[in-house]
Amino acid sequence: MLEKYLPRIDFDSYEDFKKNYKVNCPDDFNFAYDIVDGWAKAEPEKKALVWCDDFGNERTFTFTDISKMSNQAANMFKAMGLKKGSVCMLILRRRWEYWICAVGLMKIGAIIVPGTLQLTKKDIAYRANAANIEAFVCVDDDYVIEQMELALPEAPCIKNVLGVNLQREGWLNLDEELSKYSDEFERPTGDDATKSTDIMQIYFTSGTTGMPKMVCHNYLHPLGHIVTAKYWQRVQENKLHMSVSDSGWAKFGWGKIYGQWICGAVIFAYDMVGKFHGDKLLNVIEKYKLTTFCAPPTMYRFMLQEDVAKYDLSSVQHWATAGEPLNPEVFNKWQEFTGKKIATGFGQTEGTVLIANFPWFEAKPGTLGKPSPIYDIKLMIDGKECVSGDEGEICICGVDKNPPVGLFVGYYKDKEKTEEALGSGIYNLKDVAWRDNEGYYWFVGRHDDVIKCSGYRIGPFEVESALIEHPAVVECAITAAPDPIRGQVVKATVVLAKGYEPSEALVKELQNHVKHATAPYKYPRIVEFVDELPKTLGGKIKRAEIRKADADAASDNK
């Protein structure tokens, strides 16, 4: 399948890779038809997905299975009134139904919006109204169902809600609905057919200010993930690859569907429920004899809390990580136990892997690697390119004249933000790094204040807005504080209103308040009470000063 899209697959060196890697981008490319149905026609018995959960359930799907079941999903969604350009949110954790529904939505040209299980009523209503979401498909989870039902009165655009194995008034049972429809679906033609420039997927992503932005990817986006899968994660055809990610996050697109299936790898999905346990994941890796594996650094940290040496992990030929900076100590310990290095990858929801450790050079602990060939990446400061050794903001150049395959195409229904981000021809990630004399990139920190905790991306504004709703809080600042396990945790620095005194009880009350006001993972694990916040002369909170004090304190305590 790769030969259809890559004129050249093998390269002699990183320099050769960077200079000569090219992607063929058909004007009518559609992942559902050209990859999923393509494999089903070429190799009907080819494995596509191996799925298991914590309760002993297990299923294996061929590409023929995915093709036929996604045809049923396409017919079902079409019967509901969804069509090309309609928007549907999938809140399905790691359920196998995600792959069926996502591919089915692509077949009718509808827009997929992934959603996490931790969205509150407010989150769901905001997303539904902002993107005009007409249908939701949800996992059978009490919290998700409750928040969904609370949001419905505030989001009249929602016409249908479907639940996995769910018998409940007002809901359609996904499994029963799918069974009603034919497993044949003709590829649309004419105005109903998709073009590569049509919007395929929207991710809601948090920033430092305002509500989440709607990042748009078109139908060429999966082709950008060939580099992600083949040259960074190094998946192998017909071998099991696992990326640890919930379907509500962009990392799922990075590691559990697009590039992997284009390369003909078998996706392995472990639908873990509840709190993460390192021993369970290690058991799964050993039992299923995975070949390639990718997870956030936090997962590696938790697994290292276990007796890694007692597990047979020898089947894994390549380890990878992304989502946050990888601590050198974790890199070195993992190599000590497995004999293999962890290859770091770096990027954003707005793109595919941007900088990574590729096969032609050694992974160095603490580095991001080197730039992907599909992006013209430069470090810039004040509009000028930096020399090696100097810190600068990571920028993608030439996005107006020759947009890189895989990069987002704008923010949904927001021309102003799109023009601001892409109009100049240079997309600034607002992340700071430096490049050494060998071409390796070293991450310094985020230009903005977005927090990455356990692989999650958390916007301070949302958490601050939630805290301010509590009568005890006059003002607050949300920052990242160092944590030995998670890398970073959310910290709230709070100025109390008159009549309130600091106490452990109040800390718990504020934490619970945030858990109910927004997604629970965003709550501050550390709450510090102060008389006043550090501010600039213009009145802006100096979050960098708070972060520095916490970093210094953590360093002194080592």
Secondary structure, 3 states (H helix, E strand, C coil): CHHHCCCCCCCCCHHHHHHHCCCCCCCCCCHHHHHHHHHHHHCCCCEEEEEEECCCCEEEEEHHHHHHHHHHHHHHHHHCCCCCCCEEEEECCCCCHHHHHHHHHHHHCCEEEECCCCCCHHHHHHHHHHHCEEEEEECCCHHHHHHHHHHHHHCCCCCEEEECCCCCCCCEEHHHHHHCCCCCCCCCCHHHCCCCCCEEEEEEECCCCCCCEEEEEECCHHHHHHHHHHHHCCCCCCCEEEECCCCCCHHHHHHCCHHHHHCCCEEEEEECCCCCCHHHHHHHHHHHCCCEEECCHHHHHHHCCCCHHHCCCCCCCEEEECCCCCCHHHHHHHHHHHCCCEEEEECCCCCCCCEECCCCCCCCCCEEEEECCCCEEEEEECCEECCCCCCEEEEEECCCCCCCCCCCCEECCCHHHHHHHHCCCEEEEEEEEEECCCCCEEEEEECCCCEEECCEEECHHHHHHHHHCCCCEEEEEEEEEEECCCEEEEEEEEEECCCCCCCHHHHHHHHHHHHHHCCHHHCCCEEEECCCCCECCCCCECHHHHHHHHHHHHHHCC
